[in-house]
Amino acid sequence: MKATEAAARAVEQLAMLSGRVAEAVTGLEKTDDGWRVRVEVLELERIPHSTDVLAEYAVDLDEEGDLTSYRRVRRYTRGSSKEED
C-alpha cells in the first residue's frame, strides 16, 4: 500500500469510528506491521475559531490498510503557539 492510500484509509476509518472529520494528516510513517498515521481533528468548535479545540490521533493500520488501533495523543487550542507533547 502506498503512503497516500494509507493516509486516506486512516482518515476514513477514524471518521467512521470517532464521528469526527479530519482537518489534516500531520504525520505518516511505515512500521513493521503497516502504517502509523497522525491525524488532526476538530474536537470542539468555538468562537473565535482561534480557540477551537483540536486533537491529534495516532492511527495504526495493518499492511492491508485496516485499522488496528487509534488513540488521541494530544489536545490543544488552534491558536496555541507552543506545541505540547
DSSP file (Angstrom, degrees, kcal/mol; ACC not computed):
  #  RESIDUE AA STRUCTURE BP1 BP2  ACC     N-H-->O    O-->H-N    N-H-->O    O-->H-N    TCO  KAPPA ALPHA  PHI   PSI    X-CA   Y-CA   Z-CA
    1    1 A M              0   0    0      0, 0.0     2,-0.1     0, 0.0    64,-0.1   0.000 360.0 360.0 360.0 136.1    0.0    0.0    0.0
    2    2 A K     >  -     0   0    0      1,-0.1     4,-2.2     4,-0.0     5,-0.2  -0.375 360.0-111.7 -77.5 159.3    1.3    3.5   -0.9
    3    3 A A  H  > S+     0   0    0      1,-0.2     4,-2.5     2,-0.2     5,-0.2   0.882 117.1  53.9 -59.7 -40.9    1.6    6.2    1.7
    4    4 A T  H  > S+     0   0    0      1,-0.2     4,-2.0     2,-0.2    -1,-0.2   0.878 109.3  48.6 -64.3 -36.5   -1.2    8.3    0.1
    5    5 A E  H  > S+     0   0    0      2,-0.2     4,-2.5     1,-0.2    -1,-0.2   0.901 110.1  51.6 -68.0 -40.9   -3.6    5.3    0.3
    6    6 A A  H  X S+     0   0    0     -4,-2.2     4,-2.4     2,-0.2    -2,-0.2   0.917 110.1  49.1 -62.2 -43.7   -2.6    4.7    4.0
    7    7 A A  H  X S+     0   0    0     -4,-2.5     4,-2.3     1,-0.2    -1,-0.2   0.931 112.4  47.5 -61.8 -45.9   -3.3    8.3    4.9
    8    8 A A  H  X S+     0   0    0     -4,-2.0     4,-2.3     1,-0.2    -2,-0.2   0.902 112.4  49.3 -63.5 -41.6   -6.7    8.2    3.1
    9    9 A R  H  X S+     0   0    0     -4,-2.5     4,-2.6     2,-0.2     5,-0.3   0.895 110.4  51.0 -65.3 -40.1   -7.7    4.9    4.8
   10   10 A A  H  X S+     0   0    0     -4,-2.4     4,-2.4     2,-0.2     5,-0.2   0.929 111.6  47.0 -63.5 -45.3   -6.7    6.3    8.2
   11   11 A V  H  X S+     0   0    0     -4,-2.3     4,-2.1     1,-0.2    -2,-0.2   0.931 114.5  47.4 -61.0 -46.7   -8.8    9.4    7.8
   12   12 A E  H  X S+     0   0    0     -4,-2.3     4,-1.8     1,-0.2    -2,-0.2   0.925 115.2  43.4 -62.3 -47.7  -11.8    7.4    6.6
   13   13 A Q  H  X S+     0   0    0     -4,-2.6     4,-1.9     2,-0.2    -1,-0.2   0.861 112.3  52.4 -72.0 -35.7  -11.7    4.8    9.3
   14   14 A L  H  X S+     0   0    0     -4,-2.4     4,-3.0    -5,-0.3     5,-0.4   0.916 109.3  50.8 -63.9 -42.2  -11.0    7.3   12.1
   15   15 A A  H  X S+     0   0    0     -4,-2.1     4,-2.0    -5,-0.2    -2,-0.2   0.900 109.4  51.0 -61.8 -41.2  -14.0    9.4   10.9
   16   16 A M  H  < S+     0   0    0     -4,-1.8    -1,-0.2     1,-0.2    -2,-0.2   0.899 118.4  37.0 -63.4 -41.0  -16.2    6.3   10.9
   17   17 A L  H  < S+     0   0    0     -4,-1.9    -2,-0.2     1,-0.1    -1,-0.2   0.868 127.8  31.3 -81.0 -38.4  -15.2    5.3   14.5
   18   18 A S  H  < S-     0   0    0     -4,-3.0    -3,-0.2     2,-0.2    -2,-0.2   0.694  92.1-131.3 -96.5 -21.1  -15.0    8.7   16.1
   19   19 A G     <  +     0   0    0     -4,-2.0     2,-0.3    -5,-0.4    -4,-0.2   0.601  68.9 120.0  77.6  10.2  -17.6   10.7   14.2
   20   20 A R        -     0   0    0     -6,-0.4     2,-0.4    -5,-0.1    -1,-0.3  -0.835  60.9-129.3-112.0 148.5  -15.1   13.5   13.7
   21   21 A V        -     0   0    0     -2,-0.3    21,-1.0    21,-0.3     2,-0.1  -0.787  26.2-117.7 -98.0 135.8  -13.8   14.8   10.4
   22   22 A A  E     -A   41   0A   0     -2,-0.4    19,-0.3    19,-0.2     3,-0.1  -0.434  19.7-170.0 -71.3 141.2  -10.1   15.2    9.8
   23   23 A E  E    S-     0   0A   0     17,-3.5     2,-0.3     1,-0.4    18,-0.2   0.732  70.5 -15.0 -94.8 -33.0   -8.6   18.6    9.2
   24   24 A A  E     -A   40   0A   0     16,-1.5    16,-3.1   -13,-0.0     2,-0.6  -0.988  54.6-117.7-165.1 154.6   -5.2   17.3    8.2
   25   25 A V  E     +A   39   0A   0     -2,-0.3    14,-0.2    14,-0.2     3,-0.1  -0.924  32.3 179.5 -94.6 121.0   -2.8   14.4    8.1
   26   26 A T  E     +     0   0A   0     12,-2.3     2,-0.3    -2,-0.6    13,-0.2   0.534  59.4  10.4-104.8  -8.1    0.2   15.6   10.2
   27   27 A G  E     -A   38   0A   0     11,-1.3    11,-2.6     2,-0.0     2,-0.3  -0.972  52.6-174.4-167.1 154.1    2.4   12.6   10.1
   28   28 A L  E     +A   37   0A   0     -2,-0.3     2,-0.4     9,-0.2     9,-0.2  -0.945  10.4 170.1-155.5 127.7    2.9    9.3    8.3
   29   29 A E  E     -A   36   0A   0      7,-2.4     7,-2.6    -2,-0.3     2,-0.4  -1.000  31.6-123.2-144.2 144.5    5.4    6.5    8.9
   30   30 A K  E     -A   35   0A   0     -2,-0.4     5,-0.3     5,-0.2     2,-0.2  -0.669  33.4-170.0 -80.3 133.3    5.9    3.0    7.7
   31   31 A T        -     0   0    0      3,-2.5     3,-0.3    -2,-0.4     5,-0.0  -0.647  39.1 -99.7-115.5 176.0    6.1    0.5   10.6
   32   32 A D  S    S+     0   0    0     -2,-0.2    31,-0.1     1,-0.2     3,-0.0   0.825 124.6  37.3 -63.9 -30.9    7.0   -3.2   10.7
   33   33 A D  S    S-     0   0    0     29,-0.1    30,-0.8    28,-0.1     2,-0.3   0.487 131.8 -69.9-101.5  -5.4    3.3   -4.1   10.7
   34   34 A G  E    S- B   0  62A   0     -3,-0.3    -3,-2.5    28,-0.2     2,-0.3  -0.813  80.1 -25.4 157.6-115.1    1.9   -1.5    8.4
   35   35 A W  E     -AB  30  61A   0     26,-2.1    26,-3.0    -2,-0.3     2,-0.5  -0.975  31.7-152.9-139.0 149.1    1.5    2.3    8.9
   36   36 A R  E     -AB  29  60A   0     -7,-2.6    -7,-2.4    -2,-0.3     2,-0.4  -0.996  22.5-172.9-118.9 124.1    1.1    4.8   11.7
   37   37 A V  E     -AB  28  59A   0     22,-3.0    22,-3.3    -2,-0.5     2,-0.5  -0.956  15.5-147.5-119.9 132.3   -0.7    8.0   10.6
   38   38 A R  E     -AB  27  58A   0    -11,-2.6   -12,-2.3    -2,-0.4   -11,-1.3  -0.887  20.7-171.7-100.2 126.9   -1.2   11.1   12.7
   39   39 A V  E     -AB  25  57A   0     18,-2.6    18,-3.0    -2,-0.5     2,-0.5  -0.970  14.9-146.6-125.7 130.9   -4.5   12.8   12.0
   40   40 A E  E     +AB  24  56A   0    -16,-3.1   -17,-3.5    -2,-0.4   -16,-1.5  -0.830  23.9 179.4 -96.6 129.9   -5.6   16.2   13.3
   41   41 A V  E     -AB  22  55A   0     14,-2.8    14,-2.3    -2,-0.5     2,-0.6  -0.930  33.2-114.4-129.9 154.5   -9.3   16.6   14.0
   42   42 A L  E     + B   0  54A   0    -21,-1.0   -21,-0.3    -2,-0.3    12,-0.2  -0.789  34.0 172.5 -84.8 118.5  -11.6   19.4   15.3
   43   43 A E  E     +     0   0A   0     10,-2.7     2,-0.3    -2,-0.6    11,-0.2   0.786  68.4  15.1 -97.5 -33.1  -13.0   18.3   18.7
   44   44 A L  E     - B   0  53A   0      9,-1.9     9,-2.8     2,-0.0     2,-0.4  -0.926  67.9-147.9-148.6 117.5  -14.7   21.5   19.8
   45   45 A E        +     0   0    0     -2,-0.3     2,-0.3     7,-0.2     4,-0.1  -0.719  27.1 171.5 -88.6 132.3  -15.7   24.5   17.6
   46   46 A R        -     0   0    0     -2,-0.4     6,-0.2     2,-0.1     5,-0.1  -0.845  33.1 -85.7-132.5 167.7  -15.6   27.8   19.4
   47   47 A I  S    S+     0   0    0     -2,-0.3     2,-0.2     4,-0.1    -2,-0.0  -0.992 113.5  38.3-118.6 125.7  -15.9   31.5   18.6
   48   48 A P  S >  S-     0   0    0      0, 0.0     3,-2.2     0, 0.0    -2,-0.1   0.577  90.2-137.9 -73.3 160.9  -13.4   32.9   17.8
   49   49 A H  G >  S+     0   0    0      1,-0.3     3,-1.8     2,-0.2    29,-0.2   0.707  97.4  75.3 -63.0 -20.1  -12.0   30.0   15.8
   50   50 A S  G 3  S+     0   0    0      1,-0.3    29,-2.5    28,-0.1    -1,-0.3   0.652  94.9  52.8 -66.9 -11.9   -8.6   30.6   17.2
   51   51 A T  G <  S+     0   0    0     -3,-2.2    -1,-0.3    27,-0.2    -2,-0.2   0.304  79.4 130.0-104.3   7.3   -9.9   29.0   20.5
   52   52 A D    <   -     0   0    0     -3,-1.8    26,-2.6    -6,-0.2     2,-0.6  -0.257  61.2-122.3 -54.5 147.3  -11.2   25.8   18.7
   53   53 A V  E     -BC  44  77A   0     -9,-2.8   -10,-2.7    24,-0.2    -9,-1.9  -0.879  34.0-176.2 -98.8 120.6  -10.0   22.6   20.4
   54   54 A L  E     -BC  42  76A   0     22,-3.3    22,-2.5    -2,-0.6     2,-0.3  -0.736   6.8-161.3-110.0 160.0   -8.1   20.3   18.1
   55   55 A A  E     -BC  41  75A   0    -14,-2.3   -14,-2.8    -2,-0.3     2,-0.5  -0.991  11.6-141.1-140.4 150.2   -6.7   16.9   18.8
   56   56 A E  E     -BC  40  74A   0     18,-2.4    17,-3.0    -2,-0.3    18,-1.3  -0.955  19.8-163.2-111.9 130.0   -4.1   14.7   17.1
   57   57 A Y  E     -BC  39  72A   0    -18,-3.0   -18,-2.6    -2,-0.5     2,-0.6  -0.884  15.1-140.9-112.6 141.6   -4.7   11.0   16.8
   58   58 A A  E     -BC  38  71A   0     13,-2.8    13,-1.6    -2,-0.4     2,-0.5  -0.919  23.3-168.1 -98.4 119.3   -2.3    8.2   16.1
   59   59 A V  E     -BC  37  70A   0    -22,-3.3   -22,-3.0    -2,-0.6     2,-0.5  -0.942   5.2-156.5-114.2 122.4   -3.9    5.7   13.8
   60   60 A D  E     -BC  36  69A   0      9,-3.0     8,-3.1    -2,-0.5     9,-1.3  -0.859  11.0-173.4-102.0 131.1   -2.3    2.3   13.2
   61   61 A L  E     -BC  35  67A   0    -26,-3.0   -26,-2.1    -2,-0.5     6,-0.2  -0.910  18.9-129.2-119.0 147.1   -3.1    0.4   10.1
   62   62 A D  E >   -B   34   0A   0      4,-2.6     3,-1.8    -2,-0.3   -28,-0.2  -0.236  46.1 -84.4 -81.4-176.9   -2.0   -3.2    9.1
   63   63 A E  T 3  S+     0   0    0    -30,-0.8   -29,-0.1     1,-0.3    -1,-0.1   0.733 130.6  53.8 -64.1 -22.5   -0.4   -3.9    5.8
   64   64 A E  T 3  S-     0   0    0      2,-0.1    -1,-0.3   -63,-0.0   -30,-0.1   0.514 121.0-106.1 -88.6  -5.3   -3.8   -4.2    4.1
   65   65 A G  S <  S+     0   0    0     -3,-1.8     2,-0.4     1,-0.3    -2,-0.1   0.600  72.2 141.7  92.0  12.3   -4.9   -0.8    5.4
   66   66 A D        -     0   0    0      1,-0.1    -4,-2.6   -53,-0.0    -1,-0.3  -0.719  58.0-109.2 -88.7 138.2   -7.3   -2.0    8.1
   67   67 A L  E     +C   61   0A   0     -2,-0.4    -6,-0.3    -6,-0.2     3,-0.1  -0.447  37.2 173.2 -66.8 129.2   -7.3    0.0   11.3
   68   68 A T  E     -     0   0A   0     -8,-3.1     2,-0.3     1,-0.4    -7,-0.2   0.649  65.7 -14.6-108.3 -25.2   -5.7   -2.0   14.2
   69   69 A S  E     -C   60   0A   0     -9,-1.3    -9,-3.0     2,-0.0    -1,-0.4  -0.969  52.8-169.8-167.4 158.8   -5.8    0.8   16.8
   70   70 A Y  E     +C   59   0A   0     -2,-0.3     2,-0.3   -11,-0.2   -11,-0.2  -0.980   9.3 172.4-151.6 152.3   -6.2    4.5   17.4
   71   71 A R  E     -C   58   0A   0    -13,-1.6   -13,-2.8    -2,-0.3     2,-0.5  -0.988  36.9-108.6-156.4 149.6   -5.6    6.9   20.3
   72   72 A R  E     -C   57   0A   0     -2,-0.3   -15,-0.3   -15,-0.2     3,-0.1  -0.693  30.4-178.8 -79.6 127.9   -5.6   10.6   21.0
   73   73 A V  E     -     0   0A   0    -17,-3.0     2,-0.3    -2,-0.5   -16,-0.2   0.673  62.1  -1.5-103.5 -21.5   -2.1   11.7   21.6
   74   74 A R  E     -C   56   0A   0    -18,-1.3   -18,-2.4     2,-0.0     2,-0.3  -0.978  51.8-153.7-164.5 157.4   -2.6   15.3   22.4
   75   75 A R  E     +C   55   0A   0     -2,-0.3     2,-0.3   -20,-0.2   -20,-0.2  -0.981  26.9 152.5-132.4 143.5   -5.2   18.1   22.6
   76   76 A Y  E     -C   54   0A   0    -22,-2.5   -22,-3.3    -2,-0.3     2,-0.3  -0.983  43.3 -94.7-163.5 163.2   -4.7   21.8   22.1
   77   77 A T  E >   -C   53   0A   0     -2,-0.3     3,-1.7   -24,-0.2   -24,-0.2  -0.657  33.9-122.3 -88.6 148.9   -6.3   25.0   21.1
   78   78 A R  T 3  S+     0   0    0    -26,-2.6   -27,-0.2    -2,-0.3   -28,-0.1   0.865 110.6  50.0 -56.9 -39.0   -6.0   26.2   17.5
   79   79 A G  T 3  S+     0   0    0    -29,-2.5    -1,-0.3   -27,-0.2   -28,-0.1   0.416  80.2 123.3 -85.0   2.7   -4.4   29.5   18.5
   80   80 A S    <   -     0   0    0     -3,-1.7     3,-0.0     1,-0.1    -4,-0.0  -0.402  44.6-163.6 -68.1 140.2   -1.7   28.0   20.8
   81   81 A S        +     0   0    0     -2,-0.1     2,-0.5     1,-0.1    -1,-0.1   0.650  69.5  68.2 -97.8 -16.7    1.8   28.9   19.8
   82   82 A K  S    S-     0   0    0      2,-0.0     2,-0.3     0, 0.0    -1,-0.1  -0.900  78.0-133.5-108.8 127.9    3.6   26.2   21.9
   83   83 A E        -     0   0    0     -2,-0.5     2,-0.4    -7,-0.0    -2,-0.0  -0.601  19.1-155.3 -76.2 135.4    3.4   22.6   20.9
   84   84 A E              0   0    0     -2,-0.3    -9,-0.0     1,-0.1    -1,-0.0  -0.939 360.0 360.0-112.2 135.4    2.7   20.3   23.9
   85   85 A D              0   0    0     -2,-0.4    -1,-0.1   -11,-0.1    -2,-0.0   0.428 360.0 360.0 -93.2 360.0    3.7   16.6   23.8
